Amino acid sequence: MSENILRKIKLPDLVTVVNVLLGFTAILMIAYGDLSSAAALIVLAAMADGVDGVLARKVEHSAFGINLDSLADLISFGVAPAMMGYLLMKDVCPYVASALSAAYLVCGTLRLARFNVLAKTDVFIGLPITACGIWVALLVMARADAWILMASFVILPILMVSDIRYSKTGDRRIVIPAGVVFITAVASYVVIRELYWCIAMGLIAMGCYILSPLVLRRKHGIR
């Protein structure tokens, strides 16, 4: 007997659907050539992803919601950034741009699949695809050079499929510094009215998270 799919949808899943819609709209913006708007939508999708995670922990979550979240992340932080990266790197070398953007998407897909089958721990195994999507979006917003993007598209896929432990964003050592950077970014925008300060602060925050395993020495085990 078939089950009514609408009965499976919980409050966090509705936010996940918002993530899907933001990612899809970002892809449409990419198709129209508006990469700046697409990058901003990816950042908004990351915020929605954070909200649904909080709701899932506070309210309720299910296997349905976990898989829905991964599919949403693949669209917003996998497909959309890969497309943006290709368009910005192809003028340097279209074949290399194709290979790097494909590697990013494949490794992101593998990272999400591994996350769904691993036993849940207090750490992420491999760099989360959400962090990768935010990094790419911020680089696009900052109008980074194509070579910087190419370097990122070499490093990010490797980190996603690696066994490096990353603290979850609920960790105080992540939340407090990130909060300070966010507040500083907002304050700088209010005072200076310059968006690039916010983007720079965001890149600093994400860079710190990407490099955090080098400074956070606590050892974690996986059952």
ZAPA-703941 format. One record per residue: residue number from 1; residue in one letter; chain; x, y, z of N, C-alpha, C in turn. Coordinates in steps of 0.05 Angstrom, whole numbers. Layout:
N
NUM|A|A|X|Y|Z|X|Y|Z|X|Y|Z
...
//
This chain:
223
1|M|A|17|-24|0|0|0|0|18|25|0
2|S|A|12|44|-17|28|68|-20|23|86|4
3|E|A|43|101|11|41|120|33|38|148|22
4|N|A|23|165|36|19|192|28|44|208|35
5|I|A|58|218|14|83|232|19|79|257|35
6|L|A|56|270|33|51|295|48|52|290|78
7|R|A|45|266|87|45|259|115|73|257|126
8|K|A|92|253|109|120|251|117|134|278|121
9|I|A|122|299|110|134|325|111|130|338|139
10|K|A|153|345|151|152|358|177|161|387|174
11|L|A|160|403|195|168|431|194|196|435|183
12|P|A|216|420|192|243|425|180|244|419|150
13|D|A|227|400|141|227|393|113|216|417|96
14|L|A|199|433|107|189|456|92|211|476|87
15|V|A|228|479|107|251|497|104|271|485|84
16|T|A|273|459|84|290|446|64|280|451|36
17|V|A|254|451|32|242|457|6|249|486|-2
18|V|A|250|504|17|259|531|11|288|531|1
19|N|A|304|514|13|332|510|4|332|501|-26
20|V|A|315|482|-32|313|472|-60|306|494|-79
21|L|A|286|510|-71|276|531|-89|297|553|-93
22|L|A|312|559|-72|333|579|-74|356|569|-92
23|G|A|362|543|-90|383|531|-107|374|531|-136
24|F|A|349|524|-140|338|523|-168|338|551|-180
25|T|A|330|571|-164|329|598|-174|358|608|-180
26|A|A|377|599|-164|405|606|-169|414|595|-196
27|I|A|405|570|-202|412|558|-228|399|574|-251
28|L|A|375|583|-247|362|600|-267|377|626|-271
29|M|A|386|638|-250|402|663|-252|428|658|-267
30|I|A|440|635|-262|465|628|-276|459|625|-306
31|A|A|436|613|-313|429|610|-341|425|638|-354
32|Y|A|415|657|-339|412|684|-349|438|700|-348
33|G|A|459|689|-336|484|703|-335|487|721|-311
34|D|A|468|721|-293|469|738|-269|482|722|-246
35|L|A|509|720|-247|523|704|-227|523|716|-199
36|S|A|523|742|-197|523|755|-171|497|748|-156
37|S|A|474|750|-169|449|742|-157|449|713|-149
38|A|A|459|696|-167|461|668|-162|477|662|-137
39|A|A|500|676|-134|517|672|-111|503|680|-85
40|A|A|488|703|-86|473|712|-63|452|692|-55
41|L|A|439|679|-75|418|659|-70|430|634|-57
42|I|A|454|627|-65|468|604|-53|473|610|-23
43|V|A|482|634|-17|486|641|11|460|640|27
44|L|A|438|650|15|412|648|28|404|619|32
45|A|A|410|602|12|404|574|14|419|561|38
46|A|A|444|570|42|460|560|64|447|568|91
47|M|A|435|592|92|421|600|116|397|583|121
48|A|A|382|577|100|359|559|102|368|531|111
49|D|A|391|522|101|401|496|109|408|495|138
50|G|A|419|518|148|425|519|177|400|519|194
51|V|A|379|533|184|354|534|199|340|507|201
52|D|A|340|493|178|327|466|179|342|447|196
53|G|A|369|451|198|384|434|216|377|439|245
54|V|A|375|464|252|367|471|280|339|461|286
55|L|A|321|464|268|293|455|272|292|425|275
56|A|A|309|411|259|309|382|260|319|372|287
57|R|A|338|386|299|348|379|325|328|386|348
58|K|A|314|408|344|296|418|365|268|405|364
59|V|A|259|401|339|231|391|336|231|361|331
60|E|A|235|353|307|236|324|300|249|321|273
61|H|A|260|297|269|272|292|243|268|262|237
62|S|A|272|256|211|267|228|202|286|222|180
63|A|A|287|196|172|303|188|150|294|202|124
64|F|A|269|207|122|258|222|99|270|250|98
65|G|A|271|263|121|282|290|122|311|291|117
66|I|A|326|271|127|355|270|122|361|268|93
67|N|A|347|250|79|352|246|51|343|270|34
68|L|A|320|282|42|311|306|29|331|329|31
69|D|A|343|331|55|363|352|59|388|348|42
70|S|A|396|323|39|419|318|22|414|324|-8
71|L|A|389|317|-17|382|324|-44|381|354|-49
72|A|A|371|369|-29|370|398|-31|399|409|-32
73|D|A|416|398|-15|444|408|-14|458|403|-40
74|L|A|452|380|-53|464|374|-79|457|395|-100
75|I|A|433|405|-99|424|425|-118|437|452|-112
76|S|A|434|461|-87|443|488|-79|473|491|-77
77|F|A|487|470|-66|515|473|-61|532|455|-78
78|G|A|519|439|-95|534|422|-114|531|431|-142
79|V|A|507|429|-153|502|436|-181|506|466|-186
80|A|A|494|483|-170|496|512|-175|525|522|-174
81|P|A|540|516|-153|568|526|-153|585|514|-175
82|A|A|580|489|-182|595|476|-204|590|491|-230
83|M|A|565|498|-235|558|513|-260|572|541|-260
84|M|A|571|554|-237|583|581|-235|613|579|-240
85|G|A|625|559|-227|654|555|-230|662|550|-259
86|Y|A|646|534|-272|653|528|-300|652|553|-317
87|L|A|630|568|-314|627|593|-331|650|613|-326
88|L|A|660|614|-302|681|633|-295|709|623|-302
89|M|A|712|596|-304|738|585|-309|742|577|-338
90|K|A|721|575|-354|723|565|-381|740|582|-399
91|D|A|742|608|-394|758|625|-411|788|620|-409
92|V|A|796|609|-386|824|601|-382|830|576|-398
93|C|A|813|556|-393|815|530|-408|790|515|-405
94|P|A|773|513|-425|747|500|-422|748|471|-414
95|Y|A|769|456|-423|771|428|-416|778|425|-386
96|V|A|796|441|-376|803|440|-348|779|449|-331
97|A|A|766|470|-340|742|480|-326|721|458|-324
98|S|A|717|443|-346|697|421|-346|705|400|-326
99|A|A|731|393|-326|741|371|-308|738|380|-279
100|L|A|746|405|-273|745|414|-245|717|416|-234
101|S|A|699|428|-251|672|431|-241|658|403|-239
102|A|A|665|385|-256|654|357|-254|664|343|-229
103|A|A|690|347|-224|702|335|-200|689|346|-175
104|Y|A|684|372|-175|670|384|-152|643|372|-147
105|L|A|627|369|-169|600|358|-166|601|329|-158
106|V|A|619|313|-170|620|284|-163|629|281|-134
107|C|A|649|295|-126|659|292|-98|638|302|-78
108|G|A|624|323|-86|603|332|-68|581|312|-65
109|T|A|574|298|-87|553|277|-87|563|254|-69
110|L|A|588|246|-72|599|224|-56|599|232|-26
111|R|A|606|257|-21|607|267|7|579|265|20
112|L|A|559|273|5|531|272|16|522|243|20
113|A|A|529|225|1|521|197|3|535|185|28
114|R|A|560|191|32|575|180|55|562|190|81
115|F|A|555|215|81|543|227|105|517|212|113
116|N|A|501|204|93|476|191|99|479|163|109
117|V|A|501|149|103|505|122|112|523|119|136
118|L|A|538|139|143|556|138|166|540|140|192
119|A|A|549|127|213|537|130|239|541|159|248
120|K|A|521|171|260|522|199|267|542|203|290
121|T|A|560|223|287|579|229|308|578|259|313
122|D|A|596|269|330|595|298|337|614|313|318
123|V|A|622|301|296|639|315|276|629|308|248
124|F|A|638|325|229|634|319|201|659|305|190
125|I|A|655|284|174|678|271|161|680|283|133
126|G|A|701|298|128|704|312|103|691|339|105
127|L|A|701|358|89|689|385|89|661|384|79
128|P|A|642|395|94|613|395|85|610|410|58
129|I|A|592|400|42|588|412|16|575|440|19
130|T|A|561|445|41|550|471|45|572|492|48
131|A|A|593|485|63|616|503|66|629|509|39
132|C|A|631|488|23|643|491|-4|626|510|-21
133|G|A|600|506|-20|582|523|-36|584|552|-28
134|I|A|585|557|-1|588|585|9|614|597|-1
135|W|A|636|581|1|662|591|-7|662|600|-36
136|V|A|651|583|-53|650|589|-82|633|614|-87
137|A|A|610|615|-73|592|638|-77|605|664|-68
138|L|A|620|663|-46|633|687|-36|655|696|-55
139|L|A|669|676|-67|690|683|-86|678|697|-111
140|V|A|655|686|-119|641|698|-142|632|727|-136
141|M|A|621|730|-112|612|757|-103|636|776|-101
142|A|A|659|766|-94|683|782|-92|697|786|-118
143|R|A|686|774|-139|698|776|-166|727|766|-166
144|A|A|731|743|-154|757|732|-152|768|724|-180
145|D|A|794|724|-183|806|716|-208|800|687|-214
146|A|A|799|680|-240|793|653|-248|813|633|-237
147|W|A|838|641|-234|859|623|-224|854|616|-195
148|I|A|843|635|-180|836|630|-151|813|610|-150
149|L|A|794|613|-168|772|594|-170|782|566|-177
150|M|A|800|565|-196|811|539|-204|826|525|-181
151|A|A|841|541|-166|855|529|-143|834|519|-123
152|S|A|813|534|-119|792|525|-100|778|499|-110
153|F|A|774|498|-136|761|474|-147|779|450|-148
154|V|A|805|454|-143|823|431|-139|822|422|-110
155|I|A|823|441|-92|825|435|-63|799|425|-51
156|L|A|777|439|-58|751|432|-45|742|403|-50
157|P|A|743|393|-75|735|365|-78|752|345|-61
158|I|A|777|351|-59|795|333|-43|786|333|-14
159|L|A|781|357|-4|773|360|24|746|347|29
160|M|A|728|348|10|701|336|14|702|306|17
161|V|A|719|293|2|720|263|3|742|253|22
162|S|A|756|272|35|777|264|54|765|253|80
163|D|A|782|243|97|774|233|124|779|254|145
164|I|A|784|279|137|790|300|156|765|306|173
165|R|A|768|309|199|746|315|217|741|345|219
166|Y|A|717|353|214|709|381|217|688|383|240
167|S|A|692|402|257|673|406|279|646|415|267
168|K|A|624|405|279|598|414|271|594|443|280
169|T|A|576|457|265|573|485|270|561|492|297
170|G|A|552|471|311|542|475|338|564|477|359
171|D|A|588|470|351|612|472|369|617|501|376
172|R|A|620|507|401|625|535|410|650|547|398
173|R|A|670|530|393|694|540|381|690|549|352
174|I|A|668|541|340|661|550|313|640|572|315
175|V|A|620|569|332|598|588|334|607|615|343
176|I|A|624|616|364|631|642|376|648|658|356
177|P|A|670|647|345|686|663|325|669|671|301
178|A|A|652|652|291|635|658|268|616|681|275
179|G|A|605|680|299|587|701|308|601|729|309
180|V|A|625|729|319|640|754|320|645|765|292
181|V|A|653|747|274|658|756|246|633|766|234
182|F|A|610|752|238|585|760|226|577|788|236
183|I|A|578|792|263|570|817|275|588|840|264
184|T|A|614|834|262|633|854|252|627|861|223
185|A|A|620|840|207|613|845|179|588|863|176
186|V|A|568|856|192|543|872|191|548|901|200
187|A|A|564|904|222|570|930|232|586|947|212
188|S|A|604|933|198|621|948|178|603|957|155
189|Y|A|584|940|148|566|949|126|548|972|134
190|V|A|539|972|159|522|994|169|538|1020|170
191|V|A|563|1018|178|579|1042|181|591|1052|155
192|I|A|602|1033|140|617|1040|115|600|1038|90
193|R|A|578|1023|92|561|1018|68|576|1006|45
194|E|A|594|988|51|610|975|30|606|945|33
195|L|A|593|933|12|587|905|13|612|887|13
196|Y|A|634|897|1|658|880|-1|669|874|26
197|W|A|665|892|46|674|886|73|659|861|84
198|C|A|634|859|79|618|836|87|628|810|74
199|I|A|633|813|48|643|790|33|670|781|43
200|A|A|688|801|48|714|795|59|713|781|86
201|M|A|695|791|103|691|778|129|681|749|126
202|G|A|662|746|107|652|719|102|674|700|93
203|L|A|691|709|75|713|693|65|732|686|88
204|I|A|737|705|106|755|700|129|743|678|147
205|A|A|716|681|152|703|661|169|704|634|157
206|M|A|698|632|131|698|606|117|726|595|115
207|G|A|745|612|110|773|603|109|782|592|135
208|C|A|774|605|157|781|594|184|768|567|189
209|Y|A|744|563|179|731|537|183|744|516|166
210|I|A|751|522|142|764|503|124|791|494|136
211|L|A|805|513|148|831|507|160|830|498|189
212|S|A|806|498|201|803|492|229|815|465|238
213|P|A|814|444|222|827|419|231|856|422|237
214|L|A|869|442|226|897|446|231|903|457|259
215|V|A|882|470|270|886|483|296|870|470|319
216|L|A|848|456|311|833|442|331|844|414|334
217|R|A|858|409|355|873|384|358|858|362|372
218|R|A|833|367|380|818|346|394|814|322|376
219|K|A|819|299|386|816|274|370|787|264|373
220|H|A|777|254|350|749|243|350|751|214|340
221|G|A|733|198|351|731|170|342|705|166|328
222|I|A|704|146|310|680|139|295|673|111|302
223|R|A|649|107|310|640|79|317|632|65|291
//
